[in-house]
């Protein structure tokens, strides 16, 4: 789904108050905790996290899941094992209602992705 928003707070206001908003907020807090220096903005009609030059993450509430976009997940060491609880593609992690993200390794994946990016590593497709 696409949301017409100019700021992160406006984006969050447009979300329905359901499990997707709660899940998105949890992932958002994980990103902020692991990358406190990342700036939050809007890019491609979704939340984005990065610096002034480039984004590392995009986060969006879809109809049936919350999506976290990271470029190419396989560039992060042990990504497939860390993300075993999720439906995933090459660069998209689909977080469905049935997954308890607080019991998953998603935050560790986010941490490793931020560390790789800060070291000059590339997570692009």
C-alpha positions as a Python dict, from the first residue, in 0.01 Angstrom:
ca = {
    (1, 'X'): (0, 0, 0),
    (2, 'X'): (112, 353, -61),
    (3, 'X'): (56, 642, 175),
    (4, 'X'): (67, 1005, 68),
    (5, 'X'): (276, 1151, 349),
    (6, 'X'): (551, 1408, 362),
    (7, 'X'): (685, 1327, 709),
    (8, 'X'): (723, 1011, 920),
    (9, 'X'): (468, 1138, 1172),
    (10, 'X'): (218, 1203, 893),
    (11, 'X'): (284, 852, 758),
    (12, 'X'): (215, 697, 1100),
    (13, 'X'): (-107, 896, 1137),
    (14, 'X'): (-237, 750, 811),
    (15, 'X'): (-197, 389, 924),
    (16, 'X'): (-496, 196, 1055),
    (17, 'X'): (-474, 112, 1425),
    (18, 'X'): (-426, -262, 1383),
    (19, 'X'): (-152, -525, 1416),
    (20, 'X'): (35, -383, 1115),
    (21, 'X'): (80, -46, 1282),
    (22, 'X'): (195, -215, 1603),
    (23, 'X'): (441, -434, 1411),
    (24, 'X'): (571, -142, 1206),
    (25, 'X'): (627, 56, 1527),
    (26, 'X'): (823, -237, 1677),
    (27, 'X'): (1048, -263, 1371),
    (28, 'X'): (1087, 115, 1365),
    (29, 'X'): (1208, 109, 1726),
    (30, 'X'): (1455, -170, 1645),
    (31, 'X'): (1600, 37, 1360),
    (32, 'X'): (1623, 347, 1580),
    (33, 'X'): (1792, 147, 1858),
    (34, 'X'): (2048, -19, 1631),
    (35, 'X'): (2108, 288, 1415),
    (36, 'X'): (2040, 590, 1636),
    (37, 'X'): (2232, 814, 1397),
    (38, 'X'): (2018, 716, 1096),
    (39, 'X'): (1778, 983, 983),
    (40, 'X'): (1415, 889, 937),
    (41, 'X'): (1233, 1024, 636),
    (42, 'X'): (991, 942, 356),
    (43, 'X'): (1111, 788, 31),
    (44, 'X'): (905, 599, -227),
    (45, 'X'): (593, 671, -14),
    (46, 'X'): (727, 473, 282),
    (47, 'X'): (950, 527, 584),
    (48, 'X'): (1321, 540, 504),
    (49, 'X'): (1633, 526, 719),
    (50, 'X'): (1981, 638, 617),
    (51, 'X'): (2199, 942, 584),
    (52, 'X'): (2169, 1241, 354),
    (53, 'X'): (2318, 1048, 63),
    (54, 'X'): (2162, 703, 80),
    (55, 'X'): (1900, 493, 259),
    (56, 'X'): (1974, 157, 416),
    (57, 'X'): (1616, 55, 511),
    (58, 'X'): (1264, 121, 387),
    (59, 'X'): (966, 21, 600),
    (60, 'X'): (603, -1, 487),
    (61, 'X'): (268, -143, 599),
    (62, 'X'): (114, -355, 324),
    (63, 'X'): (-234, -505, 324),
    (64, 'X'): (-136, -845, 466),
    (65, 'X'): (209, -780, 615),
    (66, 'X'): (472, -522, 708),
    (67, 'X'): (765, -505, 469),
    (68, 'X'): (1125, -418, 551),
    (69, 'X'): (1338, -353, 244),
    (70, 'X'): (1715, -385, 269),
    (71, 'X'): (1850, -425, -84),
    (72, 'X'): (2004, -773, -81),
    (73, 'X'): (1966, -963, 245),
    (74, 'X'): (2230, -1219, 144),
    (75, 'X'): (2503, -956, 179),
    (76, 'X'): (2451, -978, 556),
    (77, 'X'): (2629, -1273, 716),
    (78, 'X'): (2393, -1553, 825),
    (79, 'X'): (2090, -1355, 703),
    (80, 'X'): (1890, -1662, 599),
    (81, 'X'): (1933, -1815, 946),
    (82, 'X'): (1857, -1488, 1126),
    (83, 'X'): (1543, -1443, 915),
    (84, 'X'): (1423, -1805, 921),
    (85, 'X'): (1091, -1704, 1080),
    (86, 'X'): (998, -1471, 793),
    (87, 'X'): (872, -1487, 438),
    (88, 'X'): (1147, -1314, 242),
    (89, 'X'): (1265, -1229, -103),
    (90, 'X'): (1601, -1105, -227),
    (91, 'X'): (1566, -771, -54),
    (92, 'X'): (1230, -775, 121),
    (93, 'X'): (1139, -921, 457),
    (94, 'X'): (763, -975, 486),
    (95, 'X'): (652, -969, 848),
    (96, 'X'): (317, -1141, 877),
    (97, 'X'): (72, -1132, 1166),
    (98, 'X'): (158, -1478, 1297),
    (99, 'X'): (527, -1393, 1359),
    (100, 'X'): (627, -1270, 1703),
    (101, 'X'): (915, -1040, 1609),
    (102, 'X'): (1030, -998, 1969),
    (103, 'X'): (1111, -1372, 1971),
    (104, 'X'): (1284, -1361, 1632),
    (105, 'X'): (1635, -1258, 1528),
    (106, 'X'): (1513, -958, 1330),
    (107, 'X'): (1682, -706, 1559),
    (108, 'X'): (2013, -892, 1524),
    (109, 'X'): (1973, -882, 1146),
    (110, 'X'): (1907, -507, 1162),
    (111, 'X'): (2212, -461, 1387),
    (112, 'X'): (2439, -654, 1150),
    (113, 'X'): (2302, -467, 848),
    (114, 'X'): (2374, -130, 1014),
    (115, 'X'): (2725, -244, 1113),
    (116, 'X'): (2799, -363, 759),
    (117, 'X'): (2671, -36, 614),
    (118, 'X'): (2873, 175, 861),
    (119, 'X'): (3189, -17, 770),
    (120, 'X'): (3135, 84, 408),
    (121, 'X'): (2973, -241, 309),
    (122, 'X'): (2709, -247, 42),
    (123, 'X'): (2365, -401, 87),
    (124, 'X'): (2236, -284, -252),
    (125, 'X'): (2068, -526, -492),
}
